[in-house]
Amino acid sequence: MSDKRLLIVEDEQRLAEILQKQLEESGFKADVASDGYVGKRMIEQQYYDLIVLDINLPLMNGYELCKEIRKTQRFGE
């Protein structure tokens, strides 16, 4: 089992569930956020090795969230 942690930011619940199930069956721990603001809060509270980010999200779209992540996260460490 992998110790890698992933975040899926996806507003289509069924698609998010399918992705989460497949990733967990592959040995990853996968969390789900249903919009950009929830995703941002989760990223502030938990380190994720990979973020699967939808672009067309309610409240804060994927481009805006990506900009916020890049402001606060340090990559390659």
C-alpha positions in Angstrom: 0.0 0.0 0.0 1.3 3.4 -0.9 1.7 6.2 1.6 0.9 8.8 -1.1 -2.0 11.1 -0.4 -4.2 12.5 -3.3 -6.9 15.1 -3.5 -9.6 15.0 -6.1 -11.3 18.4 -6.6 -14.4 17.5 -8.7 -18.0 18.8 -8.4 -19.6 15.9 -10.3 -20.1 13.6 -7.3 -20.4 10.4 -9.3 -17.1 11.0 -11.2 -15.3 11.9 -8.0 -16.5 8.7 -6.4 -15.3 6.6 -9.3 -11.9 8.3 -9.3 -11.6 7.9 -5.5 -12.6 4.2 -5.6 -10.1 3.4 -8.4 -7.3 5.2 -6.7 -7.9 3.6 -3.4 -8.1 0.1 -5.1 -4.6 1.0 -6.5 -3.4 1.6 -2.9 -3.6 5.3 -2.6 -5.4 7.4 0.0 -7.7 9.7 -1.8 -9.8 12.6 -0.4 -12.5 14.5 -2.3 -13.5 18.2 -2.4 -16.6 19.2 -4.2 -15.6 22.8 -5.0 -12.6 25.1 -5.1 -13.0 26.6 -1.7 -13.3 23.3 0.0 -10.3 22.1 -1.9 -8.3 25.1 -0.8 -9.2 24.6 2.8 -8.2 20.9 2.6 -4.9 21.8 1.0 -4.1 24.3 3.7 -4.7 21.6 6.4 -3.1 18.6 4.7 -0.1 17.9 2.4 -1.1 16.1 -0.8 1.4 14.4 -3.1 -1.0 14.9 -6.1 -4.1 17.0 -6.7 -6.5 16.0 -9.5 -8.2 19.3 -10.3 -11.3 19.9 -12.4 -11.2 23.3 -14.2 -14.9 24.0 -14.2 -15.7 24.2 -10.5 -18.3 26.2 -8.6 -17.3 29.1 -6.3 -13.6 29.0 -7.2 -12.7 27.5 -10.6 -9.7 25.2 -11.1 -7.5 28.0 -12.6 -8.0 30.2 -9.6 -7.4 27.3 -7.2 -4.2 26.4 -9.0 -2.9 29.9 -8.7 -3.7 29.8 -4.9 -1.9 26.5 -4.6 1.2 27.8 -6.4 1.3 30.8 -4.1 1.5 28.7 -0.9 3.0 25.3 -1.9 6.7 24.5 -2.3 7.3 21.9 -5.0 10.0 19.3 -5.4 11.1 19.1 -1.7 
